[in-house]
Amino acid sequence: MQNKRWFPRAGALRTPLRILYWAPLGIVLTTHWYNVRVISGPSMQPTLNPEWSLSKDYAVFDKVAVLDKQDCHRGDIITLKSPLDPKYKLIKRIVAEEGDTVKTLPPYPLKEVKIPQGYVWVEGDDPFNSDDSNMFGPVPRALIESKLVFLIWPPSRVGKLEEPKLPLSGTGPTFRRAMAAFERAHARQSRVTPAAKIVIPERV
Amino acid sequence: MIAIPFPNPIKTSGLRPGNRRFPRLPHNFPVSFMANPRFLYPLHGLGQMLRARIFKPSKYSLPTRVGIGCLKLVNLVCFAHLFVEYVGTISTMEGPSMLPTLGNEGEIVVVDRLSTRLDPYNIARGELLILLSPLNPKRYICKRVVGLPGDVVCVDPTGQQAPSTEHVRIPKGHIWIMGDNADASRDSRIYGPVPIGLVQGKLRTRLWPPSKFQMFGSNMTYID
């Protein structure tokens, strides 16, 4: 009995057909789970794409953590669909979550905002170069697409972006950059009053 | 030519010596498809095919073949995921917020995700949309589009959530959505205009129950 194949074993079509057959797996692994993207634009300077860097930053983004577990909180760098134009993606930092109160920056009409349920307040690290929640207000959490896990390029800054700590000793540009990063983080956090957590005391 | 409509003792292929009773036939001797065992005993034929696939001589070892099989299964799941994500899906609906149009439960609808993927601005007033809820990012909601960017809408004509004289202009990139059952719907009257980025697809057809089969489209009439 002759075993007939539904596509030819050898021929010009064989390799493209094979690629097409395995494409779903590749697409899901590279775009729906972890994906590597170039970061463009100055809105996250100097954390990402700092002026002294010679090339653009490349980073690994985690999509599953955001879609599945909503595992993105205050201080995380995230990508989101722009609320003003769904065709564009923004990279910003979550400053406040639902229930928090934020002191806003100039373009926003109100002095203080309480973030409603299901919304977040996002800002770029460079307030002068960033169109963020200070312009369009709090954004729904559902617009968030992925979360930055670590940088893979340029080689000098490969690794996770850690919460800046107060540099205790040192001199020169490294010290000054670390100090500025710490001050920026401190200024950002001091504008936010976190939501009161309801703690139910245990009965003794 | 003779077509033999029963299981043929005469082999048409393979080496066999011919004799007077069962003569040696040419390889292309026409045998009716009804004489094929795959037709006569379909299950037997299926079993044979499966056995042939599993035990056929292969250049890979059994564990490798099992691994490739698992990978193919994962690939199939990925394909299904991509199809649901980018093209469309069939899903059930529940909830009272769209009541005269869509029932409370037990309805099956076709969701089209391709058209809004291709062009996010491809939205018309009066269409039924599937969106991610602004209140809970894990929930999907179904609402009707009332206003597009730049429109001026009355926040709540019924006056329940806001005074019925209050009007707003919808900002760029946002839409105004409302449920058909205003009493049991949390919609733009509560959380204001929502970004178009939340739109996941359009409701096209109701498949079930069959008596209520319906194609959904824009139902707006314009008064000039």
Chai-1 contact restraints between the chains, C-beta under 6 A:
chainA,res_idxA,chainB,res_idxB,connection_type,confidence,min_distance_angstrom,max_distance_angstrom,comment,restraint_id
A,P24,B,N75,contact,1.0,0.0,6.0,A-B,restraint_1
A,P24,B,C78,contact,1.0,0.0,6.0,A-B,restraint_2
A,P24,B,F79,contact,1.0,0.0,6.0,A-B,restraint_3
A,P24,B,L82,contact,1.0,0.0,6.0,A-B,restraint_4
A,L25,B,N75,contact,1.0,0.0,6.0,A-B,restraint_5
A,L25,B,C78,contact,1.0,0.0,6.0,A-B,restraint_6
A,V28,B,C78,contact,1.0,0.0,6.0,A-B,restraint_7
A,K81,B,G197,contact,1.0,0.0,6.0,A-B,restraint_8
A,P83,B,G173,contact,1.0,0.0,6.0,A-B,restraint_9
A,P83,B,P195,contact,1.0,0.0,6.0,A-B,restraint_10
A,L84,B,K172,contact,1.0,0.0,6.0,A-B,restraint_11
A,L84,B,G173,contact,1.0,0.0,6.0,A-B,restraint_12
A,D85,B,G173,contact,1.0,0.0,6.0,A-B,restraint_13
A,P86,B,P120,contact,1.0,0.0,6.0,A-B,restraint_14
A,P86,B,I196,contact,1.0,0.0,6.0,A-B,restraint_15
A,P86,B,G197,contact,1.0,0.0,6.0,A-B,restraint_16
A,Q117,B,L135,contact,1.0,0.0,6.0,A-B,restraint_17
A,G118,B,P134,contact,1.0,0.0,6.0,A-B,restraint_18
A,G118,B,L135,contact,1.0,0.0,6.0,A-B,restraint_19
A,G118,B,N136,contact,1.0,0.0,6.0,A-B,restraint_20
A,P140,B,P134,contact,1.0,0.0,6.0,A-B,restraint_21
A,R141,B,P137,contact,1.0,0.0,6.0,A-B,restraint_22
A,A142,B,L132,contact,1.0,0.0,6.0,A-B,restraint_23
A,A142,B,P137,contact,1.0,0.0,6.0,A-B,restraint_24
A,A142,B,L198,contact,1.0,0.0,6.0,A-B,restraint_25
A,L143,B,G197,contact,1.0,0.0,6.0,A-B,restraint_26
